[in-house]
Amino acid sequence: MDAAASDSFALLAQEKEVVRLGHETLRRGKLSPEAVERAAACIQRFRTAAEVQKVDIIIAVATASVREASNSAQFIEQIEKATGIRVEVLSGIEEARLIGLAASRRCANPGAINLNIDIGGGSTEISLFRNATSLALYSVRLGAVRLTENFLKSDPPQPGELSSLRAEIYVEFERPARELKGAEWQHVSGTSGTILALGAALRARNASDTEIALTPLSQLNLEIAAMDQHDRRAIAGFSSQRADIIVAGGCILEGAMRALGVNSLRTCDWALREGVIIDYLAERHSFM
């Protein structure tokens, strides 16, 4: 990105690669040598692409899969040795803050309070923001990869598996729902690949361009839970990598909306990456 200030940056080039650090890691609690090798190779490719753009600084952050791994310190050392890049491991609350910062900046009116939901592979972050100020931050151990590996053993999932999955979601959202009861907000947004994919699938059904409503989402969740991965891949908006975890992801979003009393939300295309950039530029500007 070409950046001049915390509210002024432009995307010059974009690369994306699914490394799936959370695969097996979240269940076993340790990053495998293969996962570390995949991450190092990916980061090295990204570093090369960044250097082609003649960047001034490279920022790398890690989330749930690394922060929960027993060998996270070794992972950081190995990545730095292999690539020269130092990875910062974010706490769940810091991840929620950075995502909420980006969503508030991008998808809420100035001065308005924005509630944001972000579903990752290992955790879900909930934030309440007014402009650049966080009012409430939560990180719960509900991620699309984590719940798929822990609960959905069959393809398509069995009714008992889905019941156990939904029960886990209900329990994990109990605290945020209780503590946010009575809170007010003017906007609700949803970030992350999972939520954007669900939004794309609903838009293909002639739903609102930017909104995910609870009732259509609930119906979509019932339908995709009855499909196998092959059939889910045929749904508009679901990539081959997303199709195997979208059932859990859809259930998490539905559970969050029900717990928080949200009937609809707008999808937002800014999330952690943009939050990291905004935060870095704001800190740099404050010291100038």
C-alpha positions, 0 to 999 in steps of 0.5 A: 500500500502507498500510505501518507496518513492514517486516513490516506492510503491506496492499495497498489498490489494485492496477493492472497494465499491460503496457508491454513495454519489452523489446520490440525494446529488448533486441535493439537495445540502445536504447529507442525513442521509442514505448517511452518514450512508453508508459512515461511515459503508464503512469507518469502514470496510476499516479501519478494512481491513487496520488494518489487514495489520498493516498500519502506516497511513490511508488517507481519502479524499472526492470530489464533493459530500461532498465539495458541500453539505451544511452539509459537516462539519457535515458529517466530524464530524460524520464520525470522531466520528463513525470511528476515521478517519478524512476526508479531503475534496478536492477542485476541483482544488486540485482533478485535481492536484492529479489525474493529478500527478498520470496520468503523473507519470503512463502514460506519458514518463518522461519530456513529457507533459500529458493532462488528463481527469477524469470523476467523479460522480459530476465533471470532472477534466482536468489537464496538467502536465509535470512530477510532475509540473502542467501547467493547472488545471480545475474542471468543474461541469460535473459528470456522476451522476450529469448529469444523475440525472439532465437531463436523466429522461427516460430510454432510454433517450429521444432525448430532454434530450440528447440535453439538456445534450450535451448543458450543456456539451458544455457550461461547457467545453468552458473555458478550451477549450478556455484557452488551445487553442494553448497549446501543449502536447505529451500524452493524458490520461483518468482516472476514472471508467467511462473512464475505462469502456468505454475503456473496452467496446471499446476493446471488439469491437476489438479496441486498447488495451489502446486507446479510439478514438473519432469516435468509442466512438461517435458511442458507445454513440449513441448505448448505448443512444438508450438502456435501463439500462437492455440492457446496463448491457449486454455490456462488461465492464459495471457493473450494477452500471455503466450502469445507468450513462454511457450514461452521462459519455460517452457524457462527455468524447466525449464532452471533447475530441471535446472541446479540439481537442483530437482524441484519448486518452489512458486509465490510471489505476492510478488516485486520490488514487495514486495521494494522495499517491504520494503527501503524500510521496513526502511531507514526503520525503521533510521533512526527 
